[in-house]
Structures are given as C-alpha cells and as structure tokens.
Amino acid sequence: MNGSFEQMSNCYEFIESRKNDECCCPEEDWIIGMLYTTIHIEPDGSGHILIDSGNWEDEKLVPTKSIEELRVAAVNWVESFPINNEL
C-alpha cells in the first residue's frame, strides 16, 4: 500500500478532509478496520493518529514525511490490534 487517496478509498471508508481549527494543519477522518481514525499532520511535520472505537480511544505520534505515509502508518497501527472473534 502506498497511501494514495485512491488506494485508501478503495479499501476503507473516507469520511472527510479538513484543516484543523486550532493549527490549520491537514486532517482526514477514515473508518479503518471498523475504527474511526483521524490522521493529522502536526505543525512540525510529524503525524498524529487518533483512534476511537466508541468504547475506548487511543492516539500516537509517528514520524512521517507526507499524508500518504501517515495513512499507511494508520492502517498498519489498526491492523496490529489483536482481534477476538469469539462471541
């Protein structure tokens, strides 16, 4: 996966793109693996990933050079979570 918008939107649900109200940095909202995921490029160029499942939320900062790299990092992080299929 190269993180292009076209590739991401073929695999995951795109919600919206906007400028952050506080810092005017770019943000995107996606549904990745059933998790509401917000990616944000920080003013220093690093990436911020926020995940909200409804029951819990988490966030992390990642080094990145582009929004494409940040999209890939978000997918990799979501896919790293263990899944319990037992109901």
Rosetta blueprint (number, residue, H / E / L):
1 M L
2 N L
3 G L
4 S L
5 F H
6 E H
7 Q H
8 M H
9 S H
10 N H
11 C H
12 Y L
13 E E
14 F E
15 I E
16 E E
17 S E
18 R E
19 K E
20 N L
21 D L
22 E L
23 C L
24 C L
25 C L
26 P E
27 E E
28 E E
29 D E
30 W E
31 I E
32 I E
33 G L
34 M L
35 L E
36 Y E
37 T E
38 T E
39 I E
40 H E
41 I E
42 E L
43 P L
44 D L
45 G L
46 S L
47 G E
48 H E
49 I E
50 L E
51 I E
52 D E
53 S L
54 G L
55 N L
56 W L
57 E E
58 D E
59 E E
60 K E
61 L E
62 V E
63 P L
64 T L
65 K L
66 S L
67 I H
68 E H
69 E H
70 L H
71 R H
72 V H
73 A H
74 A H
75 V H
76 N H
77 W H
78 V H
79 E H
80 S L
81 F L
82 P L
83 I L
84 N L
85 N L
86 E L
87 L L
